[in-house]
Amino acid sequence: MPLANEVASTSATANQLYSKRADAYMRFIRTVGYPRGLRSVFMKSPALGPGLRILDAGCGTGVTTLALRSALEARGMPARAIDAFDLTPAMLSRFRAILDASGIQGVRLAEADVLQLDTLPQGWNDYDLIVTASMLEYVPRSHLPAALRALHGRLRKHGALLLFITRSNALMRPLIERWWSANLYTQAQLRLSLEDAGFTELSFGHFPFPYWHLNAWGHVVSARVHRVT
């Protein structure tokens, strides 16, 4: 299958999967405490600071954005701007409904594929921080460096990436790889892809107590951009 067709097929599969299983996905992540686990990481992350321009890449129903926003407020570090995109219209619709119901303003949403970020609105670049959680697993494995390079290109000089992505282990193969049709990654594979994409200062962290169980699921990775002007 040509690479362009592979990307289109994978994107369509992910779109259909999450359109059909949106309710199941929300029940699953709440059961395992994923939203609270994300917030616990953000509460301790040195990548956060006041007045950041932030992009949530693959925002889904907004779990990551909302966890990040809550942590920023709790730490007295309100964001300057938060933008978020996702491939799946059904997920974005749910996110908009949540924002409206909560009275949350200042979060801009867009539909886009991480491998085709030229479709994002004008001005969606020069971010201080990009967060991406449970999204890059659905990019064709051979295109992971390209997806990371696309995100790298949206960061300002010295910007940061916070990445949450599924581990490759015996537990995740039936639970995530088969049921959710996602790719799994080792730390070594991620390091190679991130370095290939131009990221430096790679750091592999973890979910803190009481969310240690989420470490069986995923990697917590932070990385930096150091562009030469």
KEKE-3310 file (N, C-alpha, C; in steps of 0.2 Angstrom, whole numbers, plus 5000, padded with zeros to 4 digits):
npx = (5004:5004:5012:5004:4991:4991:4992:4980:4971:4973:4970:4956:4952:4955:4946:4933:4933:4934:4923:4912:4915:4915:4908:4911:4925:4926:4920:4930:4942:4939:4937:4949:4956:4962:4961:4963:4975:4983:4982:4989:5002:5004:5003:5015:5024:5039:5038:5028:5022:5018:5007:5008:5007:4998:4996:4985:4987:4978:4966:4954:4940:4943:4950:4963:4966:4957:4962:4975:4972:4966:4976:4985:4978:4977:4990:4992:4995:4989:4985:4990:4985:4975:4974:4967:4967:4959:4956:4944:4927:4916:4922:4927:4914:4909:4918:4916:4903:4906:4914:4905:4895:4902:4905:4917:4929:4939:4946:4951:4946:4949:4948:4959:4972:4987:4997:4994:4995:4995:4982:4977:4971:4977:4991:4992:5004:5021:5021:5022:5021:5017:5005:5002:4992:4988:4987:4996:4999:4990:4995:5003:5016:5028:5027:5028:5040:5038:5026:5030:5040:5031:5024:5035:5038:5029:5032:5039:5056:5065:5054:5042:5038:5026:5023:5012:5010:5006:5014:5024:5020:5016:5004:4997:4996:4984:4974:4976:4983:4976:4962:4960:4966:4979:4996:5011:5024:5042:5053:5066:5062:5054:5063:5072:5064:5060:5072:5075:5066:5071:5070:5077:5085:5078:5067:5061:5047:5035:5019:5013:5011:4994:4993:5000:4997:4995:5007:5009:5002:5007:5020:5028:5034:5045:5051:5062:5064:5077:5081:5092:5094)
npy = (4994:5011:5025:5036:5032:5023:5031:5039:5028:5024:5035:5036:5024:5027:5038:5032:5022:5029:5037:5028:5022:5032:5034:5022:5024:5035:5030:5020:5028:5035:5025:5020:5031:5040:5054:5061:5056:5062:5076:5075:5073:5085:5094:5093:5096:5103:5110:5118:5135:5152:5161:5154:5149:5137:5121:5107:5093:5082:5081:5075:5072:5082:5079:5080:5094:5099:5094:5099:5113:5114:5111:5121:5132:5129:5130:5143:5148:5154:5151:5159:5157:5143:5131:5118:5103:5089:5074:5068:5072:5069:5068:5081:5088:5083:5089:5102:5103:5100:5111:5122:5118:5120:5133:5137:5147:5153:5143:5137:5127:5115:5105:5093:5083:5076:5074:5082:5096:5108:5112:5118:5133:5149:5156:5147:5143:5144:5139:5139:5127:5110:5098:5081:5067:5050:5049:5049:5035:5031:5035:5029:5018:5020:5033:5040:5048:5059:5064:5069:5078:5087:5093:5098:5108:5117:5123:5136:5143:5135:5129:5117:5099:5089:5072:5058:5042:5025:5011:4997:4982:4966:4967:4978:4974:4965:4974:4987:4988:4978:4979:4993:4996:5001:5007:5002:5007:5006:5013:5015:5015:5027:5037:5037:5041:5054:5060:5060:5068:5080:5084:5088:5086:5075:5067:5054:5052:5048:5043:5050:5044:5044:5037:5027:5015:5019:5019:5007:5007:5018:5029:5044:5058:5071:5084:5095:5110:5116:5128:5135:5151)
npz = (5000:4995:5004:5006:5005:5015:5026:5025:5026:5039:5046:5043:5049:5063:5065:5063:5072:5085:5083:5084:5096:5106:5119:5126:5126:5135:5147:5150:5152:5163:5172:5174:5180:5172:5168:5180:5183:5172:5176:5188:5184:5177:5188:5193:5183:5177:5165:5164:5165:5169:5158:5146:5128:5122:5114:5112:5105:5096:5104:5107:5117:5126:5138:5141:5139:5148:5160:5161:5161:5173:5182:5179:5184:5197:5201:5200:5187:5175:5157:5142:5130:5124:5112:5102:5093:5084:5075:5074:5071:5079:5092:5094:5094:5106:5115:5113:5118:5131:5135:5133:5142:5154:5154:5150:5142:5129:5124:5109:5095:5083:5068:5062:5055:5062:5053:5043:5046:5040:5038:5049:5057:5053:5061:5071:5078:5085:5098:5116:5123:5119:5121:5120:5120:5120:5106:5096:5095:5085:5073:5058:5061:5054:5051:5063:5066:5057:5061:5074:5070:5063:5074:5081:5073:5076:5087:5097:5098:5110:5115:5123:5123:5129:5131:5130:5129:5123:5131:5125:5130:5138:5144:5137:5124:5121:5127:5122:5109:5102:5105:5104:5092:5091:5090:5099:5109:5113:5125:5119:5106:5105:5109:5098:5088:5093:5093:5080:5075:5079:5093:5109:5125:5131:5142:5152:5162:5175:5180:5195:5213:5218:5206:5201:5194:5181:5175:5170:5159:5150:5143:5150:5143:5141:5131:5123:5112:5103:5093:5081:5078)
capx = (5000:5007:5012:4999:4985:4992:4990:4973:4967:4974:4966:4949:4951:4954:4940:4928:4934:4932:4916:4908:4916:4916:4905:4916:4932:4925:4920:4936:4947:4937:4937:4956:4958:4967:4960:4966:4983:4986:4982:4994:5008:5004:5004:5022:5029:5043:5037:5022:5023:5012:5006:5010:5003:4998:4992:4984:4987:4974:4963:4948:4934:4946:4952:4970:4966:4954:4967:4980:4969:4964:4983:4988:4974:4979:4997:4992:4999:4984:4988:4989:4980:4975:4972:4967:4964:4958:4954:4937:4922:4912:4925:4927:4908:4908:4922:4913:4898:4908:4916:4899:4891:4906:4906:4924:4930:4946:4949:4949:4946:4950:4948:4965:4976:4994:5001:4992:4994:4994:4975:4976:4970:4982:4993:4992:5011:5025:5018:5027:5020:5012:5004:4999:4991:4985:4985:5002:4998:4986:4999:5006:5022:5033:5026:5029:5045:5035:5021:5034:5043:5026:5023:5041:5038:5024:5034:5044:5063:5065:5047:5042:5033:5024:5020:5009:5009:5006:5020:5024:5021:5011:4997:4994:4994:4977:4970:4976:4984:4970:4955:4959:4970:4984:5003:5014:5031:5047:5057:5071:5059:5052:5069:5075:5059:5060:5078:5075:5062:5074:5069:5083:5083:5073:5066:5056:5045:5030:5013:5015:5006:4991:4991:5006:4995:4995:5013:5009:4999:5010:5026:5027:5040:5046:5057:5063:5066:5083:5082:5097:5091)
capy = (5000:5017:5028:5041:5028:5020:5037:5040:5022:5024:5041:5034:5019:5030:5042:5028:5019:5034:5040:5023:5020:5038:5032:5017:5027:5040:5026:5017:5032:5037:5020:5019:5037:5043:5062:5063:5055:5067:5082:5074:5075:5093:5098:5093:5097:5110:5113:5123:5141:5157:5165:5150:5148:5129:5117:5100:5089:5076:5083:5071:5075:5087:5077:5083:5101:5101:5092:5104:5119:5114:5111:5128:5137:5127:5132:5150:5150:5154:5151:5165:5154:5136:5129:5111:5100:5082:5071:5065:5077:5067:5069:5088:5090:5082:5093:5109:5103:5101:5118:5126:5117:5122:5140:5138:5151:5154:5137:5136:5120:5114:5098:5092:5077:5078:5073:5087:5102:5115:5114:5122:5140:5154:5158:5141:5141:5147:5138:5137:5120:5106:5092:5076:5061:5045:5051:5047:5028:5030:5037:5023:5017:5023:5040:5043:5054:5064:5067:5073:5084:5092:5096:5102:5114:5122:5126:5142:5141:5133:5126:5110:5094:5083:5066:5053:5037:5018:5006:4991:4977:4961:4969:4983:4971:4964:4979:4993:4986:4974:4982:5000:4996:5006:5005:5002:5009:5005:5019:5016:5017:5034:5041:5037:5045:5060:5063:5061:5074:5086:5086:5087:5086:5070:5065:5049:5052:5043:5045:5050:5041:5037:5035:5023:5010:5021:5018:5001:5009:5023:5033:5051:5060:5078:5085:5102:5112:5121:5130:5140:5157)
capz = (5000:4995:5010:5006:5006:5022:5031:5024:5029:5046:5049:5043:5054:5069:5065:5063:5079:5090:5082:5087:5103:5111:5125:5129:5128:5141:5153:5151:5154:5169:5177:5176:5183:5167:5168:5186:5182:5168:5180:5193:5180:5176:5194:5195:5178:5176:5158:5165:5168:5168:5152:5140:5122:5122:5109:5113:5098:5097:5110:5109:5121:5130:5144:5142:5140:5155:5166:5160:5163:5180:5185:5178:5188:5204:5202:5199:5181:5169:5151:5138:5125:5123:5106:5102:5087:5084:5069:5074:5073:5085:5098:5095:5096:5113:5118:5113:5123:5138:5136:5134:5149:5160:5154:5149:5137:5128:5121:5102:5093:5075:5065:5059:5056:5064:5047:5038:5050:5036:5038:5055:5056:5052:5067:5076:5078:5090:5105:5121:5125:5115:5124:5116:5124:5117:5099:5091:5093:5079:5067:5055:5064:5050:5051:5069:5066:5053:5065:5079:5066:5062:5081:5082:5069:5078:5094:5097:5100:5117:5117:5126:5121:5134:5127:5134:5124:5126:5131:5122:5135:5137:5146:5133:5118:5121:5129:5118:5102:5098:5106:5101:5086:5092:5090:5106:5109:5119:5127:5114:5099:5106:5109:5091:5084:5095:5091:5073:5074:5081:5100:5113:5132:5132:5149:5153:5168:5177:5184:5203:5217:5218:5199:5198:5190:5174:5172:5166:5152:5146:5144:5151:5140:5140:5127:5121:5105:5103:5086:5079:5074)
cpx = (5004:5007:5006:4992:4985:4990:4983:4969:4967:4970:4959:4947:4950:4948:4934:4927:4931:4925:4911:4909:4918:4914:4910:4922:4931:4924:4926:4941:4945:4938:4944:4959:4963:4966:4964:4974:4986:4987:4988:5001:5009:5006:5011:5027:5032:5042:5031:5025:5018:5013:5008:5005:5004:4994:4991:4983:4984:4970:4957:4942:4937:4949:4959:4970:4963:4958:4972:4978:4968:4971:4986:4984:4976:4986:4998:4996:4994:4988:4986:4984:4981:4971:4972:4964:4963:4955:4947:4932:4918:4915:4925:4920:4907:4912:4919:4907:4900:4910:4910:4895:4895:4907:4913:4925:4937:4950:4947:4950:4946:4950:4954:4968:4984:4998:4999:4991:4994:4986:4973:4975:4977:4984:4993:4999:5014:5022:5024:5027:5015:5012:5000:4998:4986:4982:4990:5002:4994:4989:5002:5013:5028:5033:5026:5034:5042:5030:5025:5037:5037:5024:5029:5041:5033:5026:5039:5051:5062:5058:5048:5037:5032:5020:5018:5007:5010:5012:5019:5026:5016:5004:4993:4993:4987:4972:4970:4978:4979:4964:4954:4963:4975:4991:5006:5021:5035:5050:5062:5068:5057:5058:5072:5070:5059:5067:5078:5071:5065:5073:5076:5080:5078:5073:5060:5054:5040:5024:5014:5009:5000:4989:4997:5004:4995:5002:5014:5006:5004:5017:5024:5034:5040:5052:5057:5065:5072:5084:5088:5094:5095)
cpy = (5006:5021:5033:5037:5025:5025:5038:5034:5022:5029:5039:5029:5022:5034:5038:5024:5023:5037:5034:5021:5026:5036:5027:5020:5031:5035:5023:5022:5034:5032:5019:5025:5041:5051:5064:5062:5060:5074:5081:5075:5082:5097:5098:5095:5103:5113:5118:5129:5146:5160:5161:5150:5140:5126:5110:5097:5082:5076:5078:5074:5081:5085:5080:5090:5103:5099:5097:5111:5120:5114:5118:5133:5135:5129:5140:5152:5149:5154:5157:5163:5146:5134:5121:5108:5092:5080:5070:5070:5075:5069:5077:5091:5089:5087:5100:5109:5104:5108:5123:5125:5119:5129:5142:5142:5152:5148:5136:5129:5120:5106:5097:5085:5079:5078:5078:5094:5109:5116:5117:5129:5144:5156:5153:5139:5145:5146:5137:5130:5116:5100:5087:5069:5056:5046:5048:5039:5026:5032:5031:5023:5021:5030:5044:5049:5060:5068:5072:5079:5089:5096:5100:5108:5119:5125:5131:5139:5140:5130:5119:5106:5090:5078:5061:5048:5030:5014:5000:4985:4972:4963:4974:4980:4969:4970:4985:4992:4983:4978:4989:5001:5001:5003:5006:5003:5007:5012:5020:5018:5025:5038:5042:5042:5052:5064:5064:5067:5081:5088:5084:5087:5081:5068:5060:5049:5047:5047:5045:5046:5046:5034:5031:5018:5012:5020:5012:5002:5013:5026:5040:5054:5068:5079:5093:5103:5117:5123:5135:5145:5159)
cpz = (5000:5002:5011:5008:5013:5027:5031:5027:5036:5049:5049:5048:5061:5070:5066:5070:5085:5089:5085:5094:5108:5118:5129:5131:5134:5147:5155:5154:5161:5174:5179:5179:5178:5168:5174:5186:5178:5173:5185:5190:5179:5182:5196:5189:5178:5169:5159:5168:5167:5161:5145:5134:5122:5117:5112:5107:5099:5103:5112:5112:5126:5136:5146:5143:5146:5161:5166:5163:5170:5184:5185:5183:5196:5206:5201:5192:5175:5162:5147:5133:5125:5116:5106:5096:5088:5077:5068:5076:5079:5092:5099:5097:5103:5117:5119:5118:5130:5140:5137:5140:5155:5160:5153:5142:5135:5125:5114:5099:5085:5074:5061:5060:5057:5058:5042:5042:5046:5035:5044:5053:5056:5059:5073:5076:5084:5097:5110:5123:5121:5120:5120:5120:5121:5110:5095:5090:5087:5072:5064:5058:5060:5049:5057:5069:5062:5057:5071:5076:5065:5069:5082:5079:5071:5085:5092:5099:5108:5120:5120:5123:5127:5130:5131:5129:5126:5126:5127:5128:5134:5139:5141:5126:5117:5122:5125:5111:5099:5099:5103:5095:5086:5092:5097:5105:5115:5120:5121:5108:5100:5106:5102:5087:5086:5093:5084:5071:5076:5089:5104:5121:5134:5139:5150:5160:5170:5180:5192:5206:5218:5211:5196:5193:5182:5171:5168:5159:5148:5148:5145:5149:5139:5136:5125:5114:5106:5096:5086:5075:5068)
residu = (MET:PRO:LEU:ALA:ASN:GLU:VAL:ALA:SER:THR:SER:ALA:THR:ALA:ASN:GLN:LEU:TYR:SER:LYS:ARG:ALA:ASP:ALA:TYR:MET:ARG:PHE:ILE:ARG:THR:VAL:GLY:TYR:PRO:ARG:GLY:LEU:ARG:SER:VAL:PHE:MET:LYS:SER:PRO:ALA:LEU:GLY:PRO:GLY:LEU:ARG:ILE:LEU:ASP:ALA:GLY:CYS:GLY:THR:GLY:VAL:THR:THR:LEU:ALA:LEU:ARG:SER:ALA:LEU:GLU:ALA:ARG:GLY:MET:PRO:ALA:ARG:ALA:ILE:ASP:ALA:PHE:ASP:LEU:THR:PRO:ALA:MET:LEU:SER:ARG:PHE:ARG:ALA:ILE:LEU:ASP:ALA:SER:GLY:ILE:GLN:GLY:VAL:ARG:LEU:ALA:GLU:ALA:ASP:VAL:LEU:GLN:LEU:ASP:THR:LEU:PRO:GLN:GLY:TRP:ASN:ASP:TYR:ASP:LEU:ILE:VAL:THR:ALA:SER:MET:LEU:GLU:TYR:VAL:PRO:ARG:SER:HIS:LEU:PRO:ALA:ALA:LEU:ARG:ALA:LEU:HIS:GLY:ARG:LEU:ARG:LYS:HIS:GLY:ALA:LEU:LEU:LEU:PHE:ILE:THR:ARG:SER:ASN:ALA:LEU:MET:ARG:PRO:LEU:ILE:GLU:ARG:TRP:TRP:SER:ALA:ASN:LEU:TYR:THR:GLN:ALA:GLN:LEU:ARG:LEU:SER:LEU:GLU:ASP:ALA:GLY:PHE:THR:GLU:LEU:SER:PHE:GLY:HIS:PHE:PRO:PHE:PRO:TYR:TRP:HIS:LEU:ASN:ALA:TRP:GLY:HIS:VAL:VAL:SER:ALA:ARG:VAL:HIS:ARG:VAL:THR)
# end
